[in-house]
Amino acid sequence: MKNPFYFLIILFSLCTVFVGCKEKRAVKKYVHIPPSMPDSVYQKLEEGDIILRKGAGPLSFQIMNATKEEYSHCGIIVKEKETWRVIHSMGGSVSNNHDDGMQIMDLEDFVLNAADSMLFICRATFQDSLGRRIKEGAYKFLNEDAPFDHSFSLFTRDKIYCSELLFYVLRDATGENQMKIRKQHRSYILLFETFFDESKYKPIFHLKDLNRKVQSFSD
């Protein structure tokens, strides 16, 4: 009879190979599928509308982990020569053109970078002519060419991160803070849930809701 010790060694080796192969098969790579927005939505837009999206990069994950929300980036919609565009602030490490801070891009490109169908557009309605004032405030920061605020400090107006842009634009336009804020340790987190208050913000488009409707029809 063969030594059972060798049998155990062979069995252990086979189990190790099997587990290793199983772990390799379990690794999944994220594949970004660019979303689209119906043409009918473009006809409803107004300058000064606010747009939120979820990003697919590591910075987006860190932001959502801190805020416990589904969105990680935002901007303000404007129109230039019949083209809808978005004014926003983005860190150079995640920007496709490596610009750091305030920038403007076509709305279509902004939408293409939304992950997992998480895209939302709303309009501030709690004061008259607020859209015009929001647009003017966005252009003011764009013209100042403020760099991205990598420290995410709410007290540095000379440097701006994405939701901080909305914080200052809305405060300048109305004379008071309009965003919900959560204090966490020594920092203050600006919350995107601010823009889901339908008593102040009118929903214009929600890609997540659209996909739910399409799925219900297919079922």
ROVEX-631296 format. One record per residue (C-alpha): x, y, z. Coordinates in nm, 4 decimals, m for minus. Layout:
# residues N
        X        Y        Z
        X        Y        Z
...
//
This chain:
# residues 219
        X        Y        Z
   0.0000   0.0000   0.0000
   0.1264   0.3442  m0.0955
   0.2147   0.5965   0.1702
  m0.1080   0.7914   0.2538
   0.1088   1.0953   0.3237
   0.1771   1.1364  m0.0499
  m0.1928   1.1001  m0.1243
  m0.2730   1.3890   0.1106
  m0.0090   1.6082  m0.0542
  m0.1582   1.5449  m0.4000
  m0.5115   1.6077  m0.2748
  m0.4038   1.9363  m0.1100
  m0.2321   2.0490  m0.4312
  m0.5412   1.9774  m0.6409
  m0.7627   2.1694  m0.3981
  m0.5258   2.4681  m0.4078
  m0.5305   2.4775  m0.7893
  m0.9109   2.4487  m0.7927
  m0.9590   2.7329  m0.5431
  m0.7077   2.9500  m0.7262
  m0.8854   2.9002  m1.0588
  m1.2199   2.9732  m0.8984
  m1.0896   3.2979  m0.7493
  m0.9539   3.4074  m1.0878
  m1.2904   3.3406  m1.2523
  m1.4655   3.5411  m0.9812
  m1.2713   3.8610  m1.0591
  m1.4925   4.0946  m1.2600
  m1.3750   4.4016  m1.4459
  m1.6053   4.7048  m1.4542
  m1.7181   4.7868  m1.8067
  m1.8557   5.1358  m1.8578
  m2.1595   5.1458  m2.0874
  m2.2172   5.5076  m2.1976
  m2.5770   5.6187  m2.1348
  m2.7847   5.8393  m2.3618
  m3.0450   6.1076  m2.3060
  m3.3601   6.1307  m2.5243
  m3.3708   6.4225  m2.7683
  m3.6975   6.5342  m2.6098
  m3.5123   6.6206  m2.2881
  m3.2934   6.8753  m2.4663
  m3.6095   7.0643  m2.5648
  m3.7082   7.0973  m2.1970
  m3.3777   7.2366  m2.0758
  m3.3190   7.5901  m1.9518
  m2.9962   7.7675  m1.8683
  m2.9154   7.7357  m1.5004
  m3.0528   7.3819  m1.4705
  m2.8528   7.1604  m1.2342
  m2.7198   6.8217  m1.3422
  m2.5943   6.5355  m1.1234
  m2.4212   6.2171  m1.2282
  m2.2410   5.9180  m1.0848
  m1.8839   5.8731  m1.2008
  m1.7024   5.5437  m1.2582
  m1.3578   5.6326  m1.1220
  m1.1933   5.5855  m0.7813
  m1.2540   5.9487  m0.6789
  m1.6267   5.9029  m0.7426
  m1.6224   5.5944  m0.5207
  m1.4483   5.7880  m0.2431
  m1.7023   6.0716  m0.2649
  m2.0006   5.8362  m0.2567
  m1.8456   5.6432   0.0306
  m1.8214   5.9680   0.2282
  m2.1655   6.1049   0.1409
  m2.3515   5.7689   0.1333
  m2.5317   5.8916  m0.1794
  m2.5704   5.7608  m0.5346
  m2.4174   6.0638  m0.7060
  m2.0610   6.1957  m0.7089
  m2.0440   6.4869  m0.9544
  m2.2501   6.7876  m1.0608
  m2.2565   7.0920  m1.2858
  m2.4646   7.3771  m1.4217
  m2.6197   7.3677  m1.7693
  m2.5744   7.6625  m2.0075
  m2.6244   7.7176  m2.3815
  m2.3622   7.8469  m2.6231
  m2.4348   7.8886  m2.9957
  m2.7298   7.6464  m2.9832
  m2.5194   7.3845  m2.8029
  m2.6023   7.2752  m2.4491
  m2.2948   7.2664  m2.2274
  m2.2047   7.2083  m1.8610
  m1.9919   7.4296  m1.6364
  m1.8315   7.2245  m1.3592
  m1.5147   7.1709  m1.1584
  m1.3110   6.8529  m1.1906
  m0.9744   6.7320  m1.0694
  m0.7080   6.6946  m1.3370
  m0.6430   6.3318  m1.2390
  m0.9937   6.2289  m1.3515
  m1.0505   6.4820  m1.6292
  m1.0100   6.3447  m1.9808
  m0.8273   6.6576  m2.0935
  m0.6316   6.6794  m1.7674
  m0.7602   7.0291  m1.6887
  m0.7698   7.0904  m1.3165
  m1.0551   7.2981  m1.1752
  m1.3232   7.5029  m1.3485
  m1.4066   7.3956  m1.7030
  m1.6875   7.3753  m1.9558
  m1.7797   7.0809  m2.1778
  m2.0640   6.9750  m2.4074
  m2.3618   6.8310  m2.2231
  m2.3533   6.5258  m2.4487
  m2.0000   6.4435  m2.3319
  m2.0939   6.5058  m1.9681
  m2.3792   6.2547  m2.0025
  m2.1554   5.9932  m2.1652
  m1.9429   5.9801  m1.8492
  m2.2368   5.8938  m1.6219
  m2.2097   5.5450  m1.4692
  m2.4842   5.2921  m1.3935
  m2.7632   5.5084  m1.5429
  m2.7253   5.7572  m1.2587
  m2.8055   6.0955  m1.4145
  m3.0438   6.3590  m1.2816
  m3.1391   6.7093  m1.4014
  m3.3458   6.9544  m1.1996
  m3.4417   7.3237  m1.1964
  m3.4413   7.5584  m0.8979
  m3.7915   7.7069  m0.8741
  m3.8119   7.8610  m0.5268
  m3.7234   8.2135  m0.6470
  m3.7978   8.4111  m0.9629
  m3.5249   8.4370  m1.2297
  m3.3082   8.1988  m1.0307
  m3.1922   8.0080  m1.3385
  m3.0441   8.3228  m1.4891
  m2.8602   8.4057  m1.1657
  m2.7283   8.0495  m1.1358
  m2.5960   8.0672  m1.4927
  m2.4274   8.4029  m1.4276
  m2.2680   8.2673  m1.1092
  m2.1355   7.9631  m1.2946
  m1.9733   8.1808  m1.5604
  m1.8208   8.3993  m1.2894
  m1.6318   8.1053  m1.1394
  m1.5423   7.9770  m1.4868
  m1.3926   8.3132  m1.5827
  m1.1953   8.3248  m1.2577
  m1.0436   7.9901  m1.3607
  m1.0460   7.8594  m1.0030
  m0.8382   7.5404  m0.9545
  m0.9885   7.2232  m0.8124
  m1.0082   7.2064  m0.4332
  m0.8307   6.8774  m0.3603
  m0.8600   6.9392   0.0141
  m1.2417   6.9586  m0.0182
  m1.2518   7.2546   0.2191
  m1.5754   7.4520   0.2267
  m1.3884   7.7619   0.3417
  m1.1615   7.8143   0.0392
  m1.3548   8.0040  m0.2255
  m1.0419   8.0503  m0.4375
  m1.0375   7.6734  m0.4940
  m1.3566   7.4888  m0.5926
  m1.4736   7.1266  m0.6003
  m1.7904   7.0260  m0.7870
  m2.0635   7.0534  m0.5218
  m1.8841   7.3500  m0.3662
  m1.9497   7.5337  m0.6944
  m2.3243   7.4817  m0.6459
  m2.2961   7.5828  m0.2806
  m2.1414   7.9211  m0.3626
  m2.3464   7.9886  m0.6776
  m2.6746   7.9252  m0.4942
  m2.5643   8.1242  m0.1899
  m2.4559   8.4199  m0.4028
  m2.7819   8.4065  m0.6015
  m3.0147   8.3900  m0.3001
  m2.8178   8.5499  m0.0179
  m2.8168   8.2369   0.2010
  m2.7058   7.8746   0.2025
  m2.9415   7.6461   0.0108
  m2.7623   7.3119   0.0434
  m2.8018   7.0416   0.3024
  m2.4774   6.9894   0.4915
  m2.3638   6.7076   0.7173
  m2.0779   6.7607   0.9586
  m1.8439   6.4629   0.9704
  m1.5506   6.4807   1.2079
  m1.3804   6.8110   1.1187
  m1.5210   6.8390   0.7671
  m1.8525   6.9480   0.6169
  m2.0124   6.7337   0.3474
  m2.2412   6.8936   0.0882
  m2.5286   6.6574   0.0109
  m2.6820   6.5959  m0.3303
  m3.0118   6.5104  m0.1602
  m3.0630   6.8881  m0.1588
  m3.1798   6.8712  m0.5198
  m3.4443   6.6039  m0.4670
  m3.6639   6.8381  m0.2625
  m3.9446   6.8899  m0.5148
  m4.0802   7.1868  m0.3200
  m3.7682   7.3767  m0.4351
  m3.6331   7.1859  m0.7354
  m3.8383   7.0641  m1.0304
  m3.7177   6.7309  m1.1746
  m3.6498   6.7621  m1.5478
  m3.4985   6.4223  m1.6222
  m3.4012   6.1146  m1.4215
  m3.2239   5.8469  m1.6246
  m3.2651   5.5905  m1.3489
  m3.6449   5.6309  m1.3555
  m3.6483   5.6078  m1.7359
  m3.4594   5.2778  m1.7278
  m3.7019   5.1432  m1.4677
  m3.9951   5.2242  m1.6947
  m3.8276   5.0586  m1.9925
  m3.7578   4.7499  m1.7827
  m4.1211   4.7323  m1.6650
  m4.2444   4.7477  m2.0251
  m4.0056   4.4703  m2.1307
  m4.1253   4.2509  m1.8436
//
